Amino acid sequence: MANKAELILDSTPDDNFLEGHCSACKTTKFRLTGNTMDQKTLLRSMYDRHFRRVHSREDADNRISPIATDRL
């Protein structure tokens, strides 16, 4: 079973940048210069876009597959 996809922040509040990654995708990383609320909102929206494009389809496939298999 795959890891649950969530945004993991790698930067600290003292850093002058924001950095994070997707817990389910080893190579998906997000980085922004600055550490304001606007940048935090942008980082979250970047992750949300990634989640919708990659993991929403996986979740839908996982929900649909057992039903489709039962019908065969």
ZADRENTOR-597351 format. One line per 4 residues: their letters; for each residue x, y, z of N, C-alpha, C. Coordinates in Angstrom, 1 decimal. Layout:
residues N
a) X,Y,Z,X,Y,Z,X,Y,Z ~ ...
END
This chain:
residues 72
mank) 0.8,-1.2,0.0,0.0,0.0,0.0,0.9,1.2,0.0 ~ 0.5,2.2,-0.8,1.3,3.5,-0.9,1.1,4.3,0.3 ~ 2.1,5.2,0.6,2.0,6.2,1.6,0.9,7.1,1.4 ~ 0.3,7.6,2.4,-0.7,8.6,2.3,0.0,9.9,1.8
aeli) -0.5,10.5,0.8,0.1,11.7,0.3,-0.3,12.9,1.2 ~ 0.8,13.6,1.6,0.6,14.9,2.4,1.8,15.7,2.2 ~ 1.6,17.0,2.5,2.7,18.0,2.4,3.5,17.9,3.6 ~ 4.8,17.7,3.5,5.8,17.7,4.6,6.7,18.9,4.5
ldst) 6.7,19.8,5.5,7.5,21.0,5.4,8.9,20.6,6.0 ~ 9.9,20.9,5.2,11.3,20.7,5.5,12.0,21.9,6.1 ~ 11.5,23.1,5.9,12.1,24.3,6.4,11.6,24.6,7.8 ~ 12.3,25.5,8.4,12.0,25.9,9.8,11.4,27.3,9.7
pddn) 10.8,27.8,10.8,10.3,29.1,10.8,11.4,30.2,10.7 ~ 12.6,29.8,11.1,13.7,30.8,11.0,14.3,30.9,9.6 ~ 14.1,29.9,8.7,14.6,29.9,7.4,14.0,31.1,6.6 ~ 14.8,31.6,5.6,14.4,32.6,4.7,13.8,32.0,3.4
fleg) 13.4,30.8,3.5,12.8,30.1,2.4,11.8,29.1,2.9 ~ 10.9,28.6,2.0,10.0,27.5,2.4,10.3,26.3,1.5 ~ 10.4,25.2,2.1,10.7,24.0,1.4,9.9,22.8,1.9 ~ 9.4,22.1,1.0,8.6,20.9,1.4,8.6,19.8,0.3
hcsa) 8.0,18.7,0.7,7.9,17.6,-0.3,6.6,16.8,-0.1 ~ 6.3,16.0,-1.1,5.1,15.1,-1.0,5.6,13.9,-0.3 ~ 4.9,13.4,0.7,5.3,12.2,1.5,5.2,11.0,0.6 ~ 4.4,11.0,-0.4,4.2,9.8,-1.3,5.1,9.8,-2.5
cktt) 5.7,10.9,-2.9,6.5,11.0,-4.1,7.9,11.4,-3.7 ~ 8.8,10.5,-3.9,10.2,10.8,-3.5,10.8,12.0,-4.2 ~ 10.5,12.2,-5.5,11.1,13.3,-6.2,10.3,14.6,-6.3 ~ 9.2,14.7,-5.7,8.4,15.9,-5.8,8.7,16.8,-4.6
kfrl) 9.3,17.9,-4.9,9.7,18.9,-3.9,9.2,20.3,-4.3 ~ 9.0,21.1,-3.3,8.5,22.5,-3.5,9.5,23.4,-2.7 ~ 9.8,24.5,-3.4,10.7,25.5,-2.7,10.4,26.9,-3.2 ~ 10.3,27.8,-2.2,10.0,29.2,-2.5,11.0,30.0,-1.7
tgnt) 11.4,31.2,-2.2,12.2,32.1,-1.5,11.2,33.0,-0.6 ~ 11.6,33.2,0.6,10.7,34.0,1.5,10.0,33.0,2.5 ~ 9.5,33.6,3.5,8.8,32.8,4.5,7.6,33.6,5.1 ~ 6.8,34.2,4.2,5.7,35.0,4.7,4.4,34.1,4.5
mdqk) 3.3,34.7,5.0,2.0,34.0,4.9,1.6,33.8,3.4 ~ 2.0,34.8,2.6,1.7,34.7,1.1,2.4,33.5,0.5 ~ 3.7,33.4,0.9,4.5,32.3,0.3,4.0,30.9,0.9 ~ 3.6,30.9,2.1,3.0,29.6,2.7,1.8,29.2,2.0
tllr) 1.0,30.2,1.6,-0.3,29.9,0.9,0.1,29.4,-0.5 ~ 1.1,30.1,-1.2,1.5,29.6,-2.5,2.0,28.2,-2.5 ~ 2.9,27.9,-1.5,3.4,26.6,-1.3,2.3,25.5,-1.2 ~ 1.3,25.9,-0.4,0.2,24.9,-0.2,-0.6,24.8,-1.5
smyd) -0.8,25.8,-2.2,-1.5,25.7,-3.5,-0.7,24.9,-4.5 ~ 0.6,25.0,-4.5,1.5,24.2,-5.4,1.3,22.7,-5.0 ~ 1.3,22.4,-3.8,1.1,21.0,-3.3,-0.3,20.5,-3.7 ~ -1.3,21.4,-3.4,-2.7,21.0,-3.8,-2.9,20.7,-5.2
rhfr) -2.2,21.5,-6.1,-2.3,21.2,-7.5,-1.6,19.9,-7.8 ~ -0.5,19.6,-7.3,0.2,18.3,-7.4,-0.7,17.2,-7.0 ~ -1.3,17.3,-5.8,-2.2,16.3,-5.2,-3.4,16.0,-6.2 ~ -4.0,17.0,-6.7,-5.2,16.8,-7.6,-4.7,16.1,-8.8
rvhs) -3.6,16.5,-9.4,-3.1,15.9,-10.7,-2.6,14.4,-10.5 ~ -2.0,14.1,-9.4,-1.4,12.8,-9.2,-2.2,11.9,-8.3 ~ -2.5,12.4,-7.1,-3.1,11.5,-6.1,-4.6,11.3,-6.2 ~ -5.3,12.3,-6.7,-6.7,12.2,-6.8,-7.1,11.1,-7.7
reda) -6.4,11.0,-8.8,-6.6,9.9,-9.8,-6.3,8.5,-9.1 ~ -5.2,8.4,-8.3,-4.9,7.2,-7.7,-6.0,6.8,-6.7 ~ -6.5,7.8,-5.9,-7.6,7.5,-5.0,-8.8,7.0,-5.7 ~ -9.1,7.7,-6.8,-10.3,7.3,-7.6,-10.1,5.9,-8.2
dnri) -8.9,5.6,-8.7,-8.7,4.3,-9.2,-8.8,3.2,-8.1 ~ -8.3,3.5,-7.0,-8.4,2.5,-5.9,-9.8,2.3,-5.4 ~ -10.6,3.3,-5.5,-12.0,3.1,-5.1,-12.8,2.4,-6.1 ~ -12.5,2.6,-7.4,-13.3,2.1,-8.5,-12.8,0.6,-8.8
spia) -11.6,0.3,-8.7,-11.1,-1.0,-9.1,-11.8,-2.1,-8.4 ~ -12.0,-2.2,-7.1,-12.6,-3.3,-6.5,-14.1,-3.5,-7.0 ~ -14.8,-2.4,-7.2,-16.2,-2.5,-7.7,-16.1,-3.1,-9.1 ~ -15.3,-2.6,-10.0,-15.2,-3.1,-11.3,-14.8,-4.6,-11.4
tdrl) -13.8,-5.0,-10.5,-13.4,-6.3,-10.4,-14.5,-7.3,-10.0 ~ -15.3,-6.8,-9.1,-16.4,-7.7,-8.6,-17.4,-8.0,-9.7 ~ -17.6,-7.1,-10.6,-18.6,-7.2,-11.7,-18.1,-8.2,-12.8 ~ -16.8,-8.4,-12.8,-16.3,-9.3,-13.9,-16.5,-10.7,-13.7
END
